[in-house]
Amino acid sequence: MLADESKPKPIRHRLWWIVIAPTLWAIHFLACYVTVAIWCEKAARPDAGGPPLVWIMAYSVVAMAGIIWVGVLSYRNFRKGDPPLPYDFDDPSDRTHFLGFTAFLLALLSGIATLFTVLVFVLVKTCD
């Protein structure tokens, strides 16, 4: 028996998806600030350039790829079965659609937060 792809997966398979995107943003945030803190304390010289933007951009590409991946999968899960809005009925399908929508919105928010984190390092290029 093949699984019906038009129906969303049960809630137990998607509940943890709502924390992935914010966790990726938090790891990105910490990685960027720890990298710059170490750079500014140990490696920065008066004649050196700004913080290591190459590392920050690498962290950002990885984080944004993960956040976009979670957002796309969450959006696809949300749109399966053409869910009715608002969620008036308490059944597994509505709960799964709601969690997909929540994970999508959190991925969108995490993507924006990641861009704002990068913006700080692009605009402020000194350790002072």
C-alpha positions as MATLAB code, in Angstrom:
seq = 'MLADESKPKPIRHRLWWIVIAPTLWAIHFLACYVTVAIWCEKAARPDAGGPPLVWIMAYSVVAMAGIIWVGVLSYRNFRKGDPPLPYDFDDPSDRTHFLGFTAFLLALLSGIATLFTVLVFVLVKTCD';
ca = [
       0.000    0.000    0.000;
       1.475    3.349   -1.054;
       1.175    6.469    1.070;
      -1.258    9.094   -0.171;
       0.880   12.168   -0.972;
      -2.149   14.479   -1.165;
      -2.744   14.172    2.573;
      -0.426   15.776    5.130;
       1.718   13.593    7.350;
       0.534   13.026   10.920;
       1.357   15.599   13.542;
       3.934   13.394   15.264;
       6.121   13.595   12.148;
       6.007   17.404   11.861;
       5.890   18.718   15.428;
       9.654   19.181   15.720;
       9.798   21.134   12.430;
       8.673   24.325   14.145;
      11.959   24.609   16.082;
      14.438   23.920   13.264;
      14.480   27.379   11.629;
      14.769   29.375   14.889;
      17.504   26.983   16.031;
      19.421   27.537   12.786;
      19.154   31.288   13.301;
      20.343   31.003   16.919;
      23.336   28.878   15.917;
      24.140   31.357   13.123;
      23.869   34.278   15.531;
      26.191   32.662   18.068;
      28.678   31.520   15.435;
      28.913   35.024   13.957;
      29.336   36.824   17.257;
      31.760   34.276   18.725;
      33.863   34.381   15.546;
      34.023   38.169   15.599;
      34.693   38.266   19.346;
      37.643   35.908   18.962;
      38.855   37.786   15.893;
      38.694   41.152   17.617;
      40.401   39.880   20.779;
      43.147   37.713   19.332;
      43.759   38.337   15.661;
      42.840   41.920   14.918;
      45.706   44.320   14.410;
      45.433   48.048   13.787;
      46.300   47.485   10.143;
      43.986   44.487    9.717;
      40.647   44.805    8.014;
      37.272   44.388    9.597;
      35.868   41.219   11.106;
      36.146   38.020    9.092;
      33.313   38.649    6.671;
      34.171   35.535    4.670;
      33.359   33.328    7.656;
      30.182   35.268    8.411;
      29.019   34.940    4.819;
      29.776   31.209    4.874;
      27.754   30.797    8.082;
      24.969   32.839    6.517;
      24.798   30.783    3.333;
      24.540   27.556    5.332;
      21.940   28.984    7.720;
      19.816   30.515    4.953;
      19.927   27.284    2.940;
      18.631   25.358    5.954;
      15.986   27.952    6.752;
      14.777   28.072    3.141;
      14.669   24.265    3.039;
      12.519   24.144    6.196;
      10.300   26.946    4.878;
       9.683   25.253    1.531;
       8.908   21.883    3.087;
       6.639   23.473    5.691;
       4.798   25.449    3.029;
       4.312   22.318    0.929;
       2.998   20.458    3.965;
       0.674   23.350    4.758;
      -0.746   23.492    1.222;
      -1.370   19.744    0.896;
      -5.068   19.008    0.784;
      -6.026   22.693    0.376;
      -6.690   23.453    4.063;
      -9.602   25.658    5.047;
      -8.839   28.849    6.940;
      -9.612   29.497    9.769;
      -9.024   26.282   11.682;
     -12.469   25.654   13.108;
     -12.301   21.906   13.575;
     -10.066   19.928   15.891;
      -8.929   17.052   13.760;
      -5.462   15.716   12.867;
      -5.521   17.259    9.398;
      -6.212   20.761   10.737;
      -3.514   20.392   13.382;
      -0.998   19.287   10.768;
      -1.871   22.212    8.494;
      -1.589   24.609   11.411;
       1.857   23.275   12.355;
       2.979   23.545    8.732;
       1.804   27.157    8.626;
       3.500   27.897   11.957;
       6.774   26.331   10.818;
       6.605   28.340    7.577;
       6.083   31.623    9.431;
       8.893   30.831   11.864;
      11.190   30.044    8.930;
      10.279   33.388    7.375;
      10.971   35.199   10.641;
      14.251   33.315   11.112;
      15.358   34.234    7.588;
      14.707   37.906    8.278;
      16.557   37.671   11.612;
      19.520   36.029    9.871;
      19.666   38.837    7.317;
      19.598   41.442   10.087;
      22.413   39.623   11.886;
      24.539   39.758    8.734;
      23.638   43.402    8.178;
      25.305   44.357   11.470;
      28.642   42.949   10.328;
      28.370   44.443    6.863;
      27.649   47.931    8.186;
      29.959   47.930   11.232;
      33.339   46.834    9.957;
      35.513   47.587   12.969;
      36.061   45.965   16.333;
      35.597   49.267   18.185;
];
